[in-house]
């Protein structure tokens, strides 16, 4: 429905997207990925992209449907957009590692997959980096116009005797999903899958 349009993206973010695209159009393919450190390259600003998605969502008459699955049982409800922003989208925004303090601890690997017509930007912690909550980010862009297709994030948080592994996926202009694996001492692991859909 929306094609490759990048909703409400500000000029700085749009310029960065196309600079990434033009910088990869040489010999950088899936067989020859290019690695660059945080000091050498601007990382993709995930927070800015998610904010642009939220601005779009606020401007259209689309409800956000919340599906929660626990133990193979799924509940369905409508979540208010303001609540979605505060409790769900914020998880993606806080995972942005493009700031100077964050990106110095990560490496970017980028390549083009001509078969899929896609550009992949992969971010992982440096070998000697501290124990960071964000363990992996994959940004998938369309090769034809550098528009975002998906953002995938893995992060680990700790609170008391609990460890939570979150696998998060944002499908541009359509939906997002957060799968949480909760591990707690002397208790069985618990998996919660949440999908938030507004245009599928």
C-alpha positions in Angstrom: 0.0 0.0 0.0 2.7 2.4 1.0 5.5 1.3 -1.3 9.0 2.6 -0.6 7.8 5.8 0.9 9.7 6.8 4.1 7.1 8.4 6.3 7.8 11.8 7.7 11.5 11.3 7.7 13.4 14.5 8.4 16.0 15.8 6.0 19.0 14.6 8.1 17.8 11.1 8.3 16.8 10.9 4.7 20.3 12.2 3.7 22.0 9.5 5.8 19.9 6.8 4.3 20.9 7.6 0.8 24.5 8.2 1.7 24.5 4.6 3.1 22.9 3.4 -0.2 25.3 5.2 -2.5 28.3 4.1 -0.4 27.4 0.5 -0.8 26.7 0.4 -4.6 30.3 -0.7 -5.4 31.7 -4.1 -4.9 30.3 -4.7 -1.5 28.2 -7.9 -1.9 27.1 -10.8 0.4 30.3 -12.6 -0.3 32.5 -9.6 0.5 30.9 -7.7 3.4 32.6 -4.5 4.7 33.3 -3.9 8.3 33.7 -0.5 9.8 34.0 0.7 13.4 32.0 3.3 15.2 34.7 5.9 14.8 34.7 5.5 11.0 31.1 5.5 10.1 27.7 7.0 11.0 25.5 4.2 12.2 21.9 4.1 11.1 19.7 6.2 13.5 17.1 3.7 14.5 15.5 6.0 17.0 14.9 8.7 14.3 13.3 6.1 12.0 11.0 4.8 14.7 10.0 8.4 15.6 9.1 9.0 11.9 7.0 5.8 12.0 5.1 7.1 15.1 4.5 10.4 13.5 2.9 8.7 10.5 0.8 6.4 12.7 -0.5 9.4 14.6 -1.6 11.0 11.4 -3.8 8.1 10.0 -7.0 6.5 11.2 -5.5 3.1 11.9 -5.9 1.1 15.1 -3.0 -0.8 16.7 -4.1 -4.4 17.4 -2.2 -6.1 20.2 -1.8 -9.9 20.1 -0.3 -11.5 23.2 0.6 -15.2 23.1 1.6 -17.1 26.3 1.6 -20.9 26.4 0.0 -21.1 23.0 -2.9 -19.0 24.1 -3.4 -15.7 22.3 -5.3 -12.7 23.6 -6.3 -9.8 21.3 -6.9 -6.2 22.3 -6.6 -2.7 20.9 -3.8 -0.6 22.4 -4.0 3.2 22.4 -1.3 4.8 20.3 0.0 6.9 23.2 0.4 3.7 25.2 2.1 1.9 22.2 4.6 4.8 22.0 5.4 4.7 25.8 5.6 1.0 26.3 6.5 -0.6 23.0 8.1 1.8 20.5 10.3 3.1 23.3 12.0 -0.4 23.4 13.2 0.2 19.8 14.1 3.8 20.4 16.2 3.0 23.4 18.1 0.4 21.4 19.6 3.1 19.1 23.4 2.8 19.1 24.1 5.6 16.7 25.2 8.1 19.4 28.9 8.7 20.0 29.1 7.0 23.3 27.3 3.9 22.1 28.7 3.3 18.6 32.3 3.2 19.8 31.5 -0.2 21.3 30.0 -1.7 18.1 31.1 -2.8 14.7 29.0 -2.4 11.5 29.1 -5.0 8.7 27.4 -3.9 5.5 26.7 -5.7 2.3 24.3 -5.9 -0.7 22.4 -9.0 -1.6 21.7 -8.6 -5.3 19.5 -11.7 -5.4 17.1 -10.3 -2.8 17.6 -6.7 -3.9 18.4 -5.7 -0.3 21.1 -3.9 1.7 21.9 -5.3 5.1 23.5 -3.3 8.0 24.6 -5.5 10.8 25.7 -4.2 14.2 27.4 -6.3 16.9 29.5 -5.4 20.0 33.2 -5.1 19.7 35.2 -8.0 21.1 36.6 -6.0 24.0 33.4 -4.0 24.7 31.7 -4.0 28.1 28.6 -6.1 28.8 26.1 -4.2 26.6 22.3 -4.8 26.6 22.0 -4.6 22.8 23.6 -7.7 21.3 22.7 -7.5 17.7 20.9 -5.2 15.2 20.1 -6.0 11.6 18.7 -3.2 9.4 17.4 -4.4 6.1 16.9 -1.7 3.4 15.5 -2.0 -0.2 18.4 -1.7 -2.7 16.2 0.2 -5.2 15.6 3.2 -2.9 17.2 2.5 0.5 13.8 2.5 2.2 13.7 0.5 5.4 12.1 -3.0 5.2 12.8 -4.4 8.7 14.8 -3.7 11.8 15.7 -6.7 14.0 17.2 -6.3 17.5 18.3 -8.7 20.2 18.9 -7.3 23.7 19.4 -8.7 27.2 18.2 -6.9 30.4 18.7 -8.0 34.0 16.7 -7.1 37.0 17.3 -8.8 40.4 17.4 -12.6 39.7 15.7 -12.3 36.3 17.3 -12.2 32.9 15.2 -11.2 29.9 16.2 -11.9 26.3 14.2 -9.8 23.9 14.0 -10.4 20.2 12.3 -7.5 18.5 11.3 -7.0 14.9 9.9 -3.8 13.3 8.2 -4.2 9.9 8.2 -0.8 8.3 4.7 0.8 8.0 3.0 -2.4 9.1 3.7 -4.0 12.5 6.2 -4.9 15.1 6.8 -7.9 17.4 8.6 -8.4 20.7 9.4 -12.0 21.9 10.6 -12.1 25.5 12.3 -15.1 27.1 12.2 -14.6 30.8 14.7 -16.6 32.9 14.4 -16.6 36.7 16.2 -18.6 39.4 14.4 -21.8 40.3 11.5 -21.2 37.9 10.8 -22.5 34.4 11.5 -20.2 31.5 8.6 -18.1 30.3 8.1 -17.0 26.7 5.8 -14.0 25.9 5.2 -13.1 22.3 3.6 -9.8 21.5 2.6 -8.6 18.0 1.3 -5.1 17.3 -0.3 -4.7 13.9 -1.7 -1.6 12.3 -1.6 -2.2 8.5 -1.3 -5.8 7.4 
